[in-house]
Amino acid sequence: MRVGIAAVVLTLGLAITLIACGGEPEAADPTSTPSAATVVTAIKGADGTSATAGGYTLGDVSLPAEAGTPGKVSFTITKEGDPVTDYIEEQTKDLHLYVVRDDLEVFRHLHPTQGEPGAWSGDLTLPAGGTYRVVVEFAARTADGKGEQAMLGTTAKVAGASEVDVPGSDDGTVIAALEETPKPGIDQEIGVLISDPAGKPVNLGTYLGVYAHVTAFSRETGEVIHLHPLGGPENGEDGTRLGIHVKPPRAGDYVFFVQVRVDGMIHTLRLPVTV
């Protein structure tokens, strides 16, 4: 049975996520109420800053040897030495992979495939050289039918020139902005405004079963925050508003990457934020 995420993570010590039956990204209704759910417990400290947490290990990480050349990303996921093969879908995928340069100027969000047990790979071309963080996010099914959610991360180097065109919050077609700056250490809802260059609402579709995929990275620590949309879009004078749940772990500088589908096209927008 394939399952998709259907509730907000409540980050109170160990987070509990309810994951319920869902369909493909464009078929699912992100505001619907799930009829059945699987309880998934987030592993404490599995925030993308370490390759090991809760017995799980991200290993054998490989990136393309040189920037600008099509290549592969590959890695393994094990638990206490055994390959992890059974996953619970989150936002329509078994696993989300983030490849992010350490200065947060290059961001790639991928969905590799599992070949040999516990071994994952996918196509990847990186625009510039440097040191990259490779972060995997997944929920592994446990023997009791529940799940354990983790983000594991490590670094790898890619050869090539480091210069790159840094994306912004305005890609010429779509603009993203936060209504307010989130506060550290507090569960809260903030608004993300999506608009066209004239500041008007947009035709927002779903991406990975939700109306926006938002990921934030701490500049200081490398911690990863996966933000969750709350409800559907609301059109207003300043554009299309989406409420998102967020709890930055501490004050500091972050970069938010907002991914939305507008008029059928995926847009990735970069928002530096000081919390």
N, C-alpha and C positions, 0 to 999 in steps of 0.2 A: 504494500500500500504506500502510495506517495503522499507526503504530508507537507504542509506549508505553514509558515509562521502566522499566528492569529492573535497575538497579544503582546503588550508592552513588557519589556524586561523591568522588573522592580529591583533596583540595585540597593538592597538592604542587607549587607553582609554577603550571604550567598544569594544570588539572584535566581528567581524562579520564572521560567517562561512557559506559557501554555502554547503548545504547537498542535494545530488541528488540521483536519482534512481540508484540502483546497485544490484548485485546478491550475491551469496554465496561467501565466502572468496576465494576459489580456482577458481571460475568461473569469477570473476570480473577482469577487467584490470585496475590496479591502475594508469596507465598513461593515460587512456582514458579521453576525454572531456565530461562532463555531458551535457545532453540535456535539463534537467529541474532541478530547484533547489528550495530549501526551505531556506529562510533566518532565521538564528538562531543568536540571540544576546547573547553574554556571559555576565553574571551578574558580574558587577564590585565588586571585593573583594571576589568572590566565588572561592577561591584558595585552598580549602581543609583544611584550618586552623580553620574553625568555622562550627558548626553544623547548623547554620542558615545564610541565605543570600537571599536577594530579596524576602522575604516572604516564602521561602522554608525551611523546617526543616528535618534534619535527626534525627530520634528518635528510642527509644526502641531497641538499639543496643545490641546484645548478641553474644558472641564468645564461642567456646568450653570451658568447665570449666577447663580442664587440658590439658597441652601439651602432645603430643604423643598419644592422644586418639581421634579416629574419632568422629566428632560432627557436629554441625551446626553453621552457621553464619546467623543471621536474623536481620532485621531492617525495619523501615517504612520511607516513604517519603511523606510529606504533604506540602500543600501550604495554609497558613493562616487557618490551622486546617482541611482542606479537603484533602483526599487522592489523590495523583497524580497517574493517571492511563494511561495517553496517552503520549507516548514518540516517539521521532524521532530517528531512528537508527543512530548510529555513529560507524563506523568500524564494521558493520554487527551486532551490539548488541544494545539493548535498554538501557543497563546500564553496566558500568564497575565498578567493586569493587576492591579496593586495600586494603589489610591487611598487614601492614608494622610495624615491631617492631620499637620502638622509637629510637633505635641506628642504624637503617637502615641495620641490619644484617640479617633480615628475610623479605622476600617479597613474597606475593601471589597476583596474578591477577586472579580474578574470574568473572564468569558471572552467578549470581543467577537468579532465576525465581520469577515472581510475582504470588502470590497465591491470598489471599484476597486483595481487592482494596488497593493499596498503600503499601502492605506488601510483603517483599522480603525475600527469604531464599535460602541457598545452602549448600552443603557438604563442610566441611573444617577440616583439621587436621594440627595443628601447631607443629613444631618440638621442640619448647622451650618456656618456660614461660617468662613473662615480660609484659610490657605495650605496647600495640599495637595501632597504629593509624588505624582507619577504615574510608576509604575515598570512596565516591561514585561519579561517574562522569556520567552525563546524560544531555540530551536535552529534556525538557518537551514541548509538543505541546500546544500552546496558543489558545485562543478562535478565534483569527483572522487567524488561520492556520499557523502562524509563530512558532518560538520556542525560548525558553530561556535555555541557557546552564549554568550548574553550577557544581562545585566540592564542596561537603560538607564533613566535617570530624569531628570525635570525637575520644576519646580514650576508651579503655577497657582493663582490666587486665586478664591475663591467668596464672593459677598456674603451677608450675613445675620448674625444673632446667633451668637455663638461658643459659648454655653452648650450643653452636651450631657450626656446621661446616659452616663457612662463605663462600659463593660462591665468585668466582673471575671473572675476564674477560676472563679466559681460563678454560673451563670445560673438557679439554682433547681431545675434538673433534672439537670444534669451539672456535675461539679467536675473541674478539671484541676490537676495539681501536678507539679513536677519532683522526682525523687528526690534529686537533688544539683545543686549549682551547677557549670556547666561551667567548665573552665579555659581561659584565653586561649592561642591559638596552637598548640593541640594537637588532633590528630584523636582523637576519643573517642566512646564510647557512653554516653549517659545515659538514664535511664528517665523516661517520662512516665506518670503514674498518672491514669487516668480512672475516676471512681466516681460513684455516685448520692449524694444528700444524706446517706444513712446510711453512706457509706463502702464500699458493696458494689460488686462488679463490675457492669459494664454489658453490654448486648447490642450489641457494637461491629460495625458493618458497614464496608464500604469506601466511600471517597470519592475520586473521581478515580483509581481503581485501586489505592489504598493504604489502610491502616487509619487514617492521620492525615495531614493536610496541615499542616505547621508552618513558619511564616515568622517570622524575627526581624529587628528593625530597631534599629540603633544610635541612641541619642539624640544622641550627640555628632557623629557623622559622617554619619548617614543611610544607612550601608552596610546592605545586605540580605543575610541568610543564609537560604538555603532548606535546611531540615533534612530528612533522609531517614530514614523508618522502616526498621528492621532486623528482618526476620522478622514473625511474627504476634503477636497479643495473647496475654498470659498472665494468667489470673485468679488472684488471691491474696487474702489477708486485707485488704489495703489498697485493693483495687479491681482494675482491669484495667491491666496494665503493657504499655507499648510501648517497645521500645528504639529510640532515634534516634541517627543519626550527626550530630555537630556539631563545628565548629571555629571558635569566635569569633576574629576576626582580632586583637583586642586587648582589654585590660581596659577596663571601662566599664559604662555602664548600657544595657540592652537591653529591648525589649518583645517577648515571644514571643506570637504568635497561633496558637492550636491549634484546628484545625477537624476535627471528628469527626462521624461519622454514628452516632447511637444510636437504636435502635428506629425506624429509617427517617428520622429528622429530623437535619438538619445543625445543629451547635452550634459557635459561634465563641467561644472563651474567651481572655482577655487576661491574660498573666502578666509583670509587670515583674521583671527579673532583673538583679542587679549581678554582673558577672563579675570 
